[in-house]
């Protein structure tokens, strides 16, 4: 590990820090509790179809999905997220990831979640694991209610790298000394840039790339 206090360890969330997809857990919760109206269900189904058929990319799908929350009070989504954490996400946190986090903390590193997920899903885990921060996709609110839009960039693909670079610049850290833990091929941009790339149970394309690049593969 790097010298004490001189680096950050960034952890992807879905299928890395947790052994599940938080979007699917959220969807299951919404179905179980009949959160969506029939018209919203139809809209989400159409968005999913456009994504699965390649008409929309991941960001377009998530932006369209965010429209469903227009008019919701922020407190409602935060409450739902903590319920999902208590019932589903807490037990899905990888034990090996917790051990890895503890090793970084002992070195004095900053440990953060870097994810396309929203803070409502990530924050309960940050609090539970006592991490140093969350860099994620934020939803715009006005007077405590969602507008149905993003409040900043979608933290996915190359944007993860840009967000990590900005964090390091603002905190006097060198990206070449940092760690990034991720599972997806779309994480390759930041994996290429950090000094310590770690591929966690990587999808096939990322595993192949990791083997070529001699990156660490952690099959947790």
Secondary structure as UniProt FT lines:
FT   TURN            4..5
FT   STRAND          8..11
FT   HELIX           13..17
FT   HELIX           22..32
FT   TURN            33..34
FT   HELIX           38..52
FT   TURN            53..54
FT   HELIX           58..66
FT   HELIX           67..69
FT   TURN            70..71
FT   HELIX           74..84
FT   HELIX           85..89
FT   HELIX           90..92
FT   HELIX           95..106
FT   TURN            107..108
FT   STRAND          110..118
FT   HELIX           119..129
FT   STRAND          133..137
FT   STRAND          139..142
FT   TURN            143..144
FT   STRAND          145..150
FT   HELIX           158..171
FT   HELIX           175..177
FT   STRAND          179..182
FT   HELIX           185..187
FT   HELIX           188..193
FT   STRAND          196..200
FT   HELIX           204..213
FT   STRAND          216..218
//
